[in-house]
C-alpha cells in the first residue's frame, strides 16, 4: 500500500517538476516522508512504543490526527495515506 502510494506521487511530482534536479529533490522528500510514515505505523501499533510514535509525529510535523483507539496496522496506514492524499502535503 505504501509503496504504491509513493510510486503514484513520485510519478506526479516528476511530471510536474521544472527540471530533473527539482524532480529528484521532490521525490527524495516524498521517500523520506514515506519512510517516516512507515516508522510511525510500526511504532504506534506496538503499545510500548506509542510515546515514541507521538514524538516522531511531532518531529516530522505530521498534521493528520492521531488514532484514538486500537487499530490494525493496515487500517492505520490506509487512514494516514488517505489523509495525505486529501491534504496534499
C-alpha angles and dihedrals in degrees: 000000000000094000091053090049092051092047093049093050093042090057092049093047094046091051092048096046120108094220142006090259091053090048091051092049093049094046091047090054090048092051091049090051091049091052091049092050091050091050091049093052091048092050096042095052092057107072092211092060102042092107088055089050090053090051090050091050090053095047092047091044093232106185099193118105117265116243115268097202142023111299134177116247096246091050092048092048090050092051093048095048092046089052091047091051093050094047099038097216 
